[in-house]
Amino acid sequence: MQASTPVAAGSDVRYESLRRNTLIATPLTLLVPVAFAVVLSMLGADLKWSTLGFGALGWFGALLLRAPLAAVLTQVLGDPERVKPWIISSSGPFEEIVRVLLLVLVGRSFSDAAAIGIGWAAIEVLYTTLTGFITLSLVRRTDPEAMQARQILEAQGMIKETGPWLGIIERIAATALHIGFTFIVAWSLVTAIATAIVHSATNLTMVRMFKERPVMTELLLLAFGLAIFVLGIVLVR
């Protein structure tokens, strides 16, 4: 591997290496929901395109629901760093409420829950992939706005040459969690209270741990996600 030159003074990120890793890792990341779809199909799930689409719309709807809260908190608290924990904490309740609505409206069978979970996770994979390329462009740019955004991301440990590879692990873990949570809630709608709490707690813990111990954080998330995935399958089948 050839060494490359840092793109900006004081930056530890080598652009060419990060770019190469991103380009190689992206196809593997996009295959994550496909791999889960294959596994669940082998277990007997009938994955309908319409239900997959509802899952994707559910993720997007939950994202839109958080936007007004973010706007209000930004006005009240002012500091984005103070706003961030509240937005992360709200992810569980908003996503699980939408998940319940989808299961009630679309169906709670094994196949329905599997398709909703995969569609939900797949659109998130696309979103994070796009975010990764936007981050990559920030690394190369030298305008004040881009440099400020890059400094914030670097302070959070979000720009590293190993980031794309850790991103694959994170997408596997997150996909397993989304599908697992969908199965659990499909088994009993009341469990959405527990999944909302666990969902938010997982996100908060990951953000706090990632900066200092990124590899350990992703591996723990992977183990937890796969455990929830297996538990969901056991409950709903």
Residue pairs with C-beta under 8 A, 6 or more apart in sequence:
1 17
2 16
3 14
4 14
4 15
4 16
4 17
5 14
6 12
6 13
6 14
6 15
7 13
7 14
7 15
7 139
7 140
8 142
8 147
8 150
11 139
11 150
11 154
12 154
13 139
13 154
13 159
13 160
13 161
14 161
15 139
15 140
17 161
18 136
18 139
18 159
18 160
18 161
18 163
18 164
19 136
21 161
21 162
21 163
21 164
21 165
22 132
22 133
22 136
22 163
22 164
24 164
25 164
25 165
25 167
25 168
26 129
26 132
26 164
28 168
29 125
29 128
29 129
29 164
29 167
29 168
29 171
30 125
30 126
30 129
32 121
32 125
32 168
32 171
32 172
32 175
33 118
33 121
33 122
33 125
33 175
36 118
36 121
36 175
36 176
36 179
37 47
37 118
40 47
40 114
40 118
40 179
41 47
43 233
43 237
44 110
44 111
44 237
45 110
45 111
45 114
45 115
46 111
47 111
47 114
47 115
47 118
48 111
48 115
51 106
51 107
51 111
51 112
51 115
51 116
51 119
52 115
52 116
52 118
52 119
52 122
53 119
54 102
54 105
54 106
54 115
54 116
54 119
55 102
55 115
55 116
55 117
55 118
55 119
55 120
55 121
55 122
55 123
55 182
56 119
56 120
56 122
56 123
57 119
58 98
58 99
58 101
58 102
58 116
58 119
58 120
59 95
59 119
59 120
59 121
59 123
59 124
60 123
61 98
62 91
62 94
62 95
62 97
62 98
65 94
65 98
66 87
66 90
66 91
66 94
69 86
69 87
69 90
70 83
70 87
73 83
73 86
73 87
74 80
74 83
77 83
77 86
84 207
85 204
88 200
88 203
88 204
88 207
89 200
89 203
89 204
90 200
91 199
91 200
91 203
92 195
92 196
92 197
92 198
92 199
92 200
92 201
92 203
93 196
93 200
95 196
95 199
96 181
96 185
96 192
96 193
96 195
96 196
96 199
97 192
97 196
99 116
99 120
99 181
99 182
99 185
99 192
99 195
100 185
100 189
100 192
102 116
103 112
103 113
103 116
103 182
103 185
103 186
103 189
104 189
106 112
106 116
107 113
108 186
109 186
110 183
110 186
110 236
110 237
112 186
113 179
113 182
113 183
113 185
113 186
113 232
113 236
114 179
114 182
114 183
116 182
117 178
117 179
117 180
117 181
117 182
117 183
118 175
118 179
120 178
120 179
120 182
121 171
121 174
121 175
121 178
121 179
124 171
124 174
124 175
124 178
125 171
125 175
128 167
128 170
128 171
132 163
132 164
132 167
135 153
135 158
135 159
137 146
138 146
138 149
138 150
138 153
139 150
139 159
141 147
150 159
153 159
156 207
156 210
156 211
157 210
157 211
157 212
157 214
160 166
160 214
162 214
162 215
166 214
166 215
166 218
169 218
169 219
169 221
169 222
170 218
170 221
170 222
172 222
172 225
173 218
173 221
173 222
173 224
173 225
173 226
174 221
174 225
175 225
176 222
176 225
176 226
176 228
176 229
177 199
177 202
177 224
177 225
177 228
177 229
179 229
179 232
180 225
180 228
180 229
180 230
180 231
180 232
180 233
181 195
181 199
181 228
181 232
182 232
183 229
183 231
183 232
183 233
183 235
183 236
184 191
184 195
184 228
184 231
184 232
184 235
184 236
185 191
185 192
185 195
186 236
187 232
187 235
187 236
202 221
202 224
206 217
206 221
209 216
209 217
209 220
210 217
210 218
